[in-house]
């Protein structure tokens, strides 16, 4: 019975993700150039992080500002939950990244969604290293509305990577 329910759920998910003719044509017109690893941002990074500004970098701490763009909003005009998860992933990883070493790999993320941000809201995204043991690092990422100081989300991010003594 459980197997049949899973199969039915998978079929429903496939149906939901199918593109209609207009959407398929729109996607086929996208011009995405290949990137060279380490030299350029990928399409994903460019799309998800376009407009983010790094304000402060200190050992174990990063602070950024982002004005919520239309491409990161949901149908209700709010900052999409997936966009918040991406910010937690990217800014959480940036605070433990060491130049010259490969990017760390995300092991676990836990995000508490505490508020909403609207189109054109200015956000402050801060990330702080909670600790490091060997190649394992823990960070906390806070996403706040810059004007109201309302906490939009709090994310805990665990990463694994090459060991560094610079943190």
ChimeraX attribute file (.defattr): number of C-alpha atoms within 10 A of each C-alpha:
attribute: neighborCount
match mode: 1-to-1
recipient: residues
	/A:1	6
	/A:2	7
	/A:3	8
	/A:4	9
	/A:5	10
	/A:6	11
	/A:7	12
	/A:8	12
	/A:9	12
	/A:10	12
	/A:11	12
	/A:12	11
	/A:13	11
	/A:14	10
	/A:15	10
	/A:16	9
	/A:17	9
	/A:18	10
	/A:19	12
	/A:20	9
	/A:21	9
	/A:22	9
	/A:23	10
	/A:24	11
	/A:25	11
	/A:26	11
	/A:27	11
	/A:28	9
	/A:29	8
	/A:30	8
	/A:31	7
	/A:32	8
	/A:33	8
	/A:34	9
	/A:35	11
	/A:36	9
	/A:37	8
	/A:38	9
	/A:39	7
	/A:40	11
	/A:41	13
	/A:42	16
	/A:43	13
	/A:44	9
	/A:45	12
	/A:46	11
	/A:47	12
	/A:48	19
	/A:49	19
	/A:50	13
	/A:51	13
	/A:52	16
	/A:53	14
	/A:54	15
	/A:55	12
	/A:56	11
	/A:57	14
	/A:58	9
	/A:59	11
	/A:60	17
	/A:61	21
	/A:62	21
	/A:63	19
	/A:64	17
	/A:65	20
	/A:66	21
	/A:67	19
	/A:68	22
	/A:69	17
	/A:70	13
	/A:71	13
	/A:72	19
	/A:73	19
	/A:74	15
	/A:75	7
	/A:76	9
	/A:77	15
	/A:78	18
	/A:79	24
	/A:80	19
	/A:81	16
	/A:82	13
	/A:83	17
	/A:84	22
	/A:85	18
	/A:86	15
	/A:87	22
	/A:88	28
	/A:89	22
	/A:90	18
	/A:91	26
	/A:92	31
	/A:93	25
	/A:94	19
	/A:95	25
	/A:96	28
	/A:97	19
	/A:98	18
	/A:99	7
	/A:100	7
	/A:101	11
	/A:102	11
	/A:103	16
	/A:104	20
	/A:105	14
	/A:106	18
	/A:107	13
	/A:108	12
	/A:109	17
	/A:110	13
	/A:111	17
	/A:112	12
	/A:113	15
	/A:114	12
	/A:115	14
	/A:116	17
	/A:117	23
	/A:118	20
	/A:119	17
	/A:120	15
	/A:121	19
	/A:122	18
	/A:123	25
	/A:124	23
	/A:125	28
	/A:126	25
	/A:127	28
	/A:128	22
	/A:129	22
	/A:130	14
	/A:131	14
	/A:132	18
	/A:133	9
	/A:134	11
	/A:135	13
	/A:136	17
	/A:137	24
	/A:138	23
	/A:139	26
	/A:140	23
	/A:141	27
	/A:142	23
	/A:143	27
	/A:144	24
	/A:145	22
	/A:146	16
	/A:147	10
	/A:148	10
	/A:149	11
	/A:150	15
	/A:151	18
	/A:152	20
	/A:153	22
	/A:154	22
	/A:155	22
	/A:156	21
	/A:157	25
	/A:158	24
	/A:159	21
	/A:160	20
	/A:161	19
	/A:162	14
	/A:163	16
	/A:164	13
	/A:165	8
	/A:166	9
	/A:167	15
